[in-house]
Amino acid sequence: KIDYVTGRRRFVVGRTIEVEGRGRYRFENCIVATGSVPALPPSLHLASSRLMDSTGALKLEDVPPRLLVVGGGYIGLEMGYVYAALGSKVTVVEMTDGLLPGCDRDLVLPLHKRLEKLFDRIYLKTKVAKLEETPQGIRATLEGEGVVDKQPVFERVLVAVGRRPNSRDIGLDKAGVAIDERGFIQVDERRRTTAERIYAIGDVAGEPMLAHKATYEGKIAVEVIAGEPAVYDARAVPAVVFTDPEVAWCGLTETEAQRTNREIKRVRFPWAGSGRAMTLDRTEGLTKLIVDPETDRVLGVGLVGAGAGEMIAEAMLAIEMAASARDLALTMHAHPTLSETIMEAAESLYGLGVHQMPAKR
């Protein structure tokens, strides 16, 4: 039997929650899955119906002629892509020196080239210093390199500079649930919080803030409550940017390896050598493997191209099963398919690639 109760809720004491207008409920076990909410920097606060976050962008009933997207991360690019495809003139402003900060640059490059044709403007190393309401729309004051119009006006402004855990004002302190300095609920490998019989999953329990990671954690928490010996032991979490082309990766990235001075072997297979990519006229893609230099174990995989998100599952399986690059190279793949590029990249590591010149030794 399940009682479905909606309303604003908060912990009041121990194992008791209060739902606004519904009264108090006592529980044996509780899973906190309150998610996250869009972050809005104080400098961008503006009392205007033209200013929106990603949630508002999904509810918009019109297509704005001019749209400013503040933030060049995956949310900003995905929403910007949708509205540009619908006819908006989209301007993206990103403070860092590249779109998708943290993602490997060779994976971002094909997407950036395509977005340059689709978007009206892409400004890097640029910040929005001020937003002002005008009769024509919101005037944005831009500060950065190469800005053509420093005070453009937009019918709508989307702020997509990140998300924060939805852990405020729900009485976690009353229940004895600890959070860290960023607001994430602290959990162990069984998703248990610091309070007995209270668990936390998803965005509120730590990064990465992805739906499939939350689902995975939810299963762990339920199994633990049921008395099963379940633990969160995922070796990697897949990430996909749903633009066109898509960008996907899992495991160790080249950027992270460089940051931590970790020794790796890297091999790339350009989709210009893929028969399937040629038939689709989408040869801008790239498949990359990050491999342990001593064991050839696959540590990470990066993809950019049409349908990259559908291909990342094979990469995840390889990482979870501790497969070597040779395992991938010796696994027969159907021809012609885009998934072949994973096999071809692995073959190239050993100088066995059929559709790519071997790397110089």
Beta strands, then each sheet from edge to edge (+ up, - down):
strand 1: 9-13
strand 2: 16-19
strand 3: 23-26
strand 4: 30-32
strand 5: 36-38
strand 6: 51-52
strand 7: 66-70
strand 8: 89-93
strand 9: 121-123
strand 10: 126-134
strand 11: 137-144
strand 12: 153-154
strand 13: 156-159
strand 14: 163-165
strand 15: 198-200
strand 16: 239-241
strand 17: 246-251
strand 18: 265-270
strand 19: 286-291
strand 20: 298-305
sheet 1: 1+ 2- 3+
sheet 2: 4+ 15+
sheet 3: 5+ 14-
sheet 4: 6+ 13+ 7+ 8+ 9+
sheet 5: 10+ 11- 12+
sheet 6: 16+ 17- 20+ 19- 18+
end
